[in-house]
Amino acid sequence: MGRTGNNFGKSLEADILRWKAVGGGTDRDGNLIEKPKGLIEAELIDSICEKYGKLPSEVFAEDVGLLRMLDIVNKGRIEESNG
């Protein structure tokens, strides 16, 4: 996960709307429609803010290694709840 700033453009917006409408489904070419990466990253930042009572600007000021570690922890929890 890198720091890309606010790269939430029209394409990401369209991808999120498509995923919400048919997430887990497939497109015309048979490709799986997955949750957009930008949404996953935004949800991670939002969950860190909520958990630690910080603003997004404070979270983005942290070292990217710390954010990667928290992302790993988050992914591990998701897998535990599914398995």
N, C-alpha and C positions, 0 to 999 in steps of 0.2 A: 504494500500500500504506500503510495507516494503522496506528497503534498502537491496537488495540482491546482489548488485554489478553487474558486467558484466556476467550474467549467460545466455549469448546468444550463445547457443550451436547449434549443428546440428539439434536437434529435433525442437527447436524454428524456425530455418531457414526453415525447411521442413513444419512446421505448417503455417508459413507466406505465403510460396509459394502456399500451398494448399488453404488457405483462399483467396488469391488473385485470384486464378483460379476459385474457386467455392463458394466464400463467400456467406453465406445465404442459400446455398444448404444443402444437407444432404449426409452423407456417406452411405456406403453399409448397415450399421446397422440401418439407419434412424435417426442418431444423427445429430443435427444441427451443421454445421461448422461455428463457430463464430470467430471473430477476436481474435487472441492469446493474453492472458493477458500480456505477456512480451512486445508485440508490443504496447498495450494500455499504459503501463507504460512508455515505451520509448518515445511515442508521447507526453505524458504529460510533461516529463522532457524537451523534445525539445521545446514544446510550452512555458514553463516557461522561458527557456533560451532566446528564441526569444523575448518574451514580456518584460522581464526585462533586457535584454542585459547582461546576465551572462553566464559563462561557466558551463558545466555540473558538474564539480568538485565543483564549488561554490554552485550550487543548492543542491548537495548531502551533502554538509557541513551543510545545514540548518537542523533544528529540524524536525523530521519526522511528528510531529503534524502540522506544517506549510504546508508540502507537502500534507498531508491528506486533510487539509482545501482547498488548491488550487485544489485538485482533485475533491472535492465536488462541488466547484464553476464551474469547467469545466464540470462536469456531468450535473449540472443544466442548463447550457447554451445549451448543446446538446439537452436535453429534451425540452427546450423552443423552439428551432428552429424546432423540429419535431412536436410540438403540437400546 
